[in-house]
């Protein structure tokens, strides 16, 4: 069982920045890929950014150039730096882990609310 704990959400004005953190209960070196998803009210959960154990990174078109995903293996933590935030970025942000040890298992964090509003 892998626990993922997100933090860093909150209320920010348009154009502002936030950094989300996702702390894993195991070494993230052993996790095949980690990602951030988000879900706004009435919408489906969507992929925001992914980072693999090999360092491959991908972003949704809607956040390219504004968001940066990174990892700190020593702290078993993945980050999402969000700059130039827009009201449409408002959502609950979830951390996700794709673990492939003997079998493939997916894990989710509890989510953290990000609200972009003036």
C-alpha positions as CSV (number, residue, x, y, z in Angstrom):
1,X,0.0,0.0,0.0
2,X,1.3,3.4,-1.0
3,X,0.1,6.6,0.7
4,X,0.2,9.9,-1.2
5,X,-0.3,13.1,0.8
6,X,-0.8,16.4,-1.1
7,X,-0.3,19.9,0.3
8,X,0.1,23.4,-0.9
9,X,-3.4,24.2,-2.3
10,X,-5.2,27.4,-1.5
11,X,-6.7,30.6,-2.8
12,X,-4.7,32.7,-5.2
13,X,-5.4,35.7,-7.4
14,X,-5.2,35.4,-11.2
15,X,-1.6,35.6,-12.3
16,X,-0.3,34.3,-9.0
17,X,1.6,31.1,-8.2
18,X,1.3,28.1,-6.0
19,X,3.4,25.0,-5.4
20,X,1.8,21.7,-4.7
21,X,3.7,18.9,-3.0
22,X,2.9,15.2,-3.0
23,X,4.8,13.1,-0.4
24,X,4.9,9.4,-1.0
25,X,5.2,6.7,1.7
26,X,7.7,4.8,-0.3
27,X,10.8,5.6,-2.3
28,X,9.7,7.4,-5.4
29,X,12.6,5.8,-7.2
30,X,10.6,2.6,-7.2
31,X,7.5,4.3,-8.7
32,X,7.3,4.0,-12.5
33,X,5.5,7.3,-12.9
34,X,3.9,10.0,-10.9
35,X,1.4,12.5,-12.1
36,X,-0.9,15.4,-11.2
37,X,-4.5,15.3,-12.2
38,X,-7.2,17.9,-11.6
39,X,-11.0,17.9,-11.5
40,X,-13.2,20.9,-11.6
41,X,-16.9,20.8,-10.6
42,X,-19.0,19.1,-13.3
43,X,-15.9,18.1,-15.2
44,X,-14.1,14.8,-15.6
45,X,-10.7,14.3,-14.0
46,X,-8.0,15.4,-16.4
47,X,-4.2,14.8,-16.6
48,X,-2.1,17.8,-15.9
49,X,1.5,16.6,-15.8
50,X,3.5,13.4,-15.5
51,X,7.0,12.5,-14.6
52,X,8.5,9.0,-14.9
53,X,11.3,7.4,-12.9
54,X,13.5,7.9,-16.0
55,X,12.8,11.6,-16.0
56,X,10.4,11.8,-18.9
57,X,8.0,14.7,-18.5
58,X,4.7,15.6,-20.2
59,X,2.2,18.3,-19.8
60,X,-1.4,19.0,-20.8
61,X,-1.5,21.7,-23.5
62,X,-3.5,23.9,-21.2
63,X,-0.6,24.2,-18.7
64,X,2.5,24.1,-20.9
65,X,4.8,27.0,-20.2
66,X,3.0,27.8,-16.9
67,X,3.3,24.6,-14.8
68,X,6.4,22.6,-13.9
69,X,6.5,19.1,-12.5
70,X,9.6,18.0,-10.6
71,X,10.7,15.4,-8.1
72,X,13.0,15.2,-5.1
73,X,14.0,11.6,-4.7
74,X,15.7,12.2,-1.3
75,X,12.4,13.5,0.1
76,X,10.2,11.1,-1.8
77,X,8.2,14.1,-3.0
78,X,6.9,15.3,-6.3
79,X,6.0,19.0,-6.9
80,X,3.8,20.9,-9.2
81,X,4.9,24.6,-9.5
82,X,2.0,26.5,-11.0
83,X,2.6,30.0,-12.3
84,X,0.5,32.5,-14.2
85,X,-2.6,30.9,-12.7
86,X,-6.0,31.5,-14.4
87,X,-9.5,31.1,-13.0
88,X,-9.9,28.0,-15.2
89,X,-7.1,26.3,-13.2
90,X,-9.5,26.2,-10.3
91,X,-10.0,22.5,-9.3
92,X,-9.1,19.8,-6.9
93,X,-5.6,18.6,-7.7
94,X,-4.8,14.9,-7.1
95,X,-1.5,13.2,-6.9
96,X,-1.2,9.8,-8.7
97,X,1.3,7.0,-8.6
98,X,1.8,4.2,-11.1
99,X,3.6,1.4,-9.3
100,X,4.9,-1.6,-11.2
101,X,6.3,-4.1,-8.8
102,X,5.3,-7.6,-9.7
103,X,1.9,-6.2,-10.6
104,X,0.7,-2.8,-11.7
105,X,-1.2,-0.8,-9.1
106,X,-2.4,2.8,-9.2
107,X,-2.7,5.0,-6.1
108,X,-4.3,8.4,-5.5
109,X,-3.9,11.1,-3.0
110,X,-6.8,12.7,-1.2
111,X,-6.7,15.9,-3.3
112,X,-6.0,19.5,-2.5
113,X,-8.2,22.4,-3.5
114,X,-6.8,25.2,-5.7
115,X,-9.0,28.3,-6.2
116,X,-7.9,31.1,-8.6
117,X,-10.1,34.1,-8.0
118,X,-9.9,37.8,-7.5
